[in-house]
Amino acid sequence: MPAFADAARAGAVLTLDLAAVRANYRQLRALGGSAVCAAVMKADAYGLGMEQVAPALALEGCRVFFTAHLGEGMRLRQLLPAGCGIYVLHGPPPGTAHDFLEHDLVPVLNDPGQLQEWRACARRLGRALPAAIQADTGMSRMGLAAADLAALSADPGWLAGVRPQLFMSHLACADEPAHPMNGLQRRRFEQLREVFPGVPASLANSSAVFLGTDYHYDLLRPGAALYGINPQPGAPNPLRQAVSLAARIVQVRTVREGDIVGYGARYVAGGTRRIATIALGYADGWQRALTGRGQAFVDGMAVPFAGTVSMDSITLDVTGIPEARVAPGQLVELLGARQGVDEVAAQAGTIGYEVLTRLGSRFHRVYRDDDRG
Ligand SMILES: *Cc1c(COP(=O)(O)O)cnc(C)c1O
């Protein structure tokens, strides 16, 4: 089936610019100097398609990847060339050790139970198994607490059969450079690291890459910045936008003064207005919270949402746009040069991460890689 037929059958077209993703990766890697730059692929590469993103980054030289879940790691293994390392952030659920070994995945061990699970597996197999050790330095979400580490490491056999190849932690406030938690967590990280002499260390997500070299250690773990989400909200965005989204106009109509538009009659026409209905709604990740706050672009001109965001459609006030430019079948821009992921997030009262990971499964997806043709 020709590609245009697929596109015509979907309500909207999502385009990921893999050249931009690769350029962002190179920029992060350059900032890291001698640190290795890994890539975080959880949630299907932040909703954008691990199948396309992971190989593109591997071509760029990325050799270390992270997923959240074991199943994601197993899928990712099929997509990467030989020699790539994959860490699973949530560690090994009970009874899954053989999956880790069969698919060459390295668990991040987050608590004494996971450490014990991995040690027991090593004992059964009679060989040492690699692992990353995560310490909690203040976020209280995942990782061994300082007290756990102190208690465990008092026993000389505590790492029997476990070969730590990465020591890591995660920052709670890296997107706020002035936040005191950053320095506090870094100091705790420094202290806890002493338990693992000679083991490579990793602290930086996307935002922390921009906190300076003190935060880089041996391995960077960016996710969001690869797609152009601003790592330091409020400061100019140094990254390239990688995501664009355009929805198809289904219908255009004229409404008169007093007519209502959409569920709940929340929009009442104050005069004669032109309303265009586009084929994208909250089922596609365009939150209902954007009712009355969202906007789209027709030929570069902003058009506000008029009325409630529906499941499969949104009504736009296109009054003032020349009629020839708003006909059924035409595409209206929701993400692109004029409105990025961060702007839409601000309108919806959330963060760019959530906008990306909510993107729906119905779009026609296009992957461009212009630098490679
Ligand atoms: C998600 C995640 C990352 C990547 O975070 P970004 O802010 O997207 O760069 C890094 N490390 C851990 C532990 C994570 O959970």
The ligand as an SDF file (V2000), in Angstrom:
LIG
                    3D

 15 15  0  0  0  0  0  0  0  0999 V2000
   13.9010    8.6110   32.8830 C   0  0  0  0  0  0  0  0  0  0  0  0
   15.2280    8.5240   33.5140 C   0  0  0  0  0  0  0  0  0  0  0  0
   16.3350    9.1570   32.9220 C   0  0  0  0  0  0  0  0  0  0  0  0
   16.2080   10.0600   31.7180 C   0  0  0  0  0  0  0  0  0  0  0  0
   15.6250   11.2660   32.1550 O   0  0  0  0  0  0  0  0  0  0  0  0
   15.4380   12.5330   31.1980 P   0  0  0  0  0  0  0  0  0  0  0  0
   15.0290   13.5900   32.1380 O   0  0  0  0  0  0  0  0  0  0  0  0
   14.3880   12.1590   30.2220 O   0  0  0  0  0  0  0  0  0  0  0  0
   16.7390   12.7860   30.5450 O   0  0  0  0  0  0  0  0  0  0  0  0
   17.5780    8.9520   33.4870 C   0  0  0  0  0  0  0  0  0  0  0  0
   17.7270    8.1900   34.6020 N   0  0  0  0  0  0  0  0  0  0  0  0
   16.6820    7.5940   35.2030 C   0  0  0  0  0  0  0  0  0  0  0  0
   16.9160    6.7820   36.4270 C   0  0  0  0  0  0  0  0  0  0  0  0
   15.3910    7.7540   34.6970 C   0  0  0  0  0  0  0  0  0  0  0  0
   14.3540    7.1800   35.3090 O   0  0  0  0  0  0  0  0  0  0  0  0
  1  2  1  0
  2  3  1  0
  2 14  2  0
  3  4  1  0
  3 10  2  0
  4  5  1  0
  5  6  1  0
  6  7  2  0
  6  8  1  0
  6  9  1  0
 10 11  1  0
 11 12  2  0
 12 13  1  0
 12 14  1  0
 14 15  1  0
M  END
$$$$
